[in-house]
Amino acid sequence: MTSLIVLAVVLILIFFVISIFNNLVKLKNRYQNAFAQIEVQLKRRYDLIPNLVETAKAYMAHERDTLEAVINARNAASAGLKVAANNPGDPAAMSQLVGAESALQGAMSRFNVVMEAYPDLKANQNMMQVSEELTSTENRVAFARQAFNDAVTSYNSYKQSFPQVVLAPSFGHATDAKLMEFEDSQAIQAAPKVSF
């Protein structure tokens, strides 16, 4: 009888440990999927930016530095995205991506300020269409970012709870996933303004 009780307790513990492992995997997959959604939207934005610059080139020939700054920031952000996509929970990769995205936001802001001086460009049909697509994409990025942060928070909260905090490192879940946070709180509250 005692051996049956011991066997039952051992089986319950085994199933409990398996349940913790499976939940950790499920939650990690959730935040990785959420990051994949951000990746899709950021790639879309990175594809739209060269179209925006090409449309503006004819009107802004003497604003070459501004146009180059936008393209360079876009390329850096794209490279940061590739690094972060390989390991969405890695704090260093997420910090690199957030820094590159901040630089891109700054370059786009300077671009928008310069654009105000070109009323013909603002009225250009191609520019209006690209601008609308870019604004729509920014909204999608914001929603995807929120879903990612929610998934990361769920993963981290579960992993940091007891007894998971004891078992998680042995299952390969030693570090917390990093939220996609911005230094400027305004950047996360609103999509960048694109006005043409």
N, C-alpha and C positions, 0 to 999 in steps of 0.2 A: 504494500500500500504506500509506503514512504517513497519507494522508487517511482511510483506513478505520479506522486505529487511533485517530486523533484523533476521528473521528465516533463510534466505539464508546465512547471515554472520555467524550465529551460526553453521549451517550445514557445511560450508566451514572450520570453525575452528575445528569442531569435526573431519572431515575427515583429516585435516592437522595433528592433534594430533595423530590420528590412524595411519597415514602414518609414523610419527616419531617413534612411538612405534614399528610398524612392521619392519621398517628398523633397529632399534636397535636389535631386536630379530634376524633378518636375519644375520646381521653382527656378532653378538655374536655366533650364530650357525656356521658360517663360520670358525671363529677362533677355536672354539671347535672341529670342524671336522678336521681342519688342525693339531691340536694337536693330535688328534686320529691317524693321519698318522705318526706323529713322534713316538707316543707310539708303534705302530706296528713295526717300524724299530728298535727302541731301544730294544724292547723285543726280536726281532730276534738277535740283537747283543749280548744281555745278554745270550741268549741260545747258541750262538756260542763260547763265551769265555770259558765256562767249557770244551768244546771239545778241544779247543786250549791248555788249561792247561793240560788236560788228555794226549794229544798226547806228550806234552813236558815233562811230569813227568818222563818217562822212561829215557830220556836223561839228565835231569837236576835234578837228585835226591838230590844233595847237594845245590840246589838253592831254597830250601823249602820256605824261607822267601819271595822271589820274587813271587813265585806261590801263596802263601797265601795272599800276598798283592793284587794281581790281583783279586782273588776270593772275598776278603773282599770289595774291591772297587766296584766290580760288584754287590755284594749284597746291598751295600749302595745306589748305583745308581738305582737299581731295586726298592728299598723301596722309594726312592725319586720320581721315576716315578709314583708309585702307589698314592702317596700323590698329585702330580701335576695333575694326570689324573682325580681326583675327582673334581678339580676346576682349569682348565688350565689358567685362567686369574688371579689367586691369586698371588700377588707379592711374598709373603713368600714361597709359594709352588714352584714357579718357581725359586726363589733364591736357595732353598734347592736342587732342581734338577740340576741346573747349577753347584753348588758347588760339588755335588756328581759326576757329569759328568767330571768336571775338575780333581777330584781325580782319577777317572777311567782312564782318559787320561794320567795322570802322571804315574800311575801303569803300564799301557800298554807300555808307553815309556821306563820305566825301564826294563820291560820284554823284549822288543825288543833289548835293548842294551845287555842284558845277552844272548839273543838268538844268537847274532853274534858270540859268542864263541863256538857254536856247529854246525859245518858245516854238520854233518850227519843229524841233526834235520832239518836244512834248506832244505835239499834235500829229506826229507821224503814226500811221496805222500800225506798222510793224512794232514800233516802240510801245504803243498802247497795248497790243496783244501780248508781247513778251512781258510787259509790266504786270498785266493781269494774271498771267500764268505764274509769274514769280511770286506775286502776293498770295495766290492760292496755294502755292507750294510752301510758302512760309507758314501758313496756317496749318497745313498738314504736318510740317516739321514740329510745330508746337504741340499738336495733339499726340504725335508719335513720341515726342520727348516726355510728355506727361505719362503716357502708358509705360515707357521704359522706366522712369523714375518710380512709378507705382510698383512695377514688377521687381525692381531692385530692392525697394523697401520691404516688400513681402519676403523676398529671399533672405535679406539680412536679418529681419526680425525673427524669422523662423530659425535661422542658423545660430543666432545669438541667444536663443531661449534654451533653458535647461530641459532635457539632458542633451539636446542637439549640439550645444556648444562644446561638450566633451567629446562627442563622437564625430562631428563634422570634419575636423582636421584629418582623422584617420581615413575618411572617405574622399579626401582630395578637395575639401572645401575649407581650406585654412584661412583664406583672406576674404574680407567683405568685398562685395561688388561696389563700384563707385557710381554715385549718382551723376547725372549730367547737370552740373550746376554752373552758373555763370557768376563772375565777379560782380557784374552790374545787374542788380535785381530787376531793372527795367527790361533787360534783354529777354528774360524768361516770361515776363508778364505780357509782352506785346510783340507781335511779329514786326520785323523791320519795316519802316515806312518806305514805300517806293512810290514816289509821285513824279509823274512826267507831264 
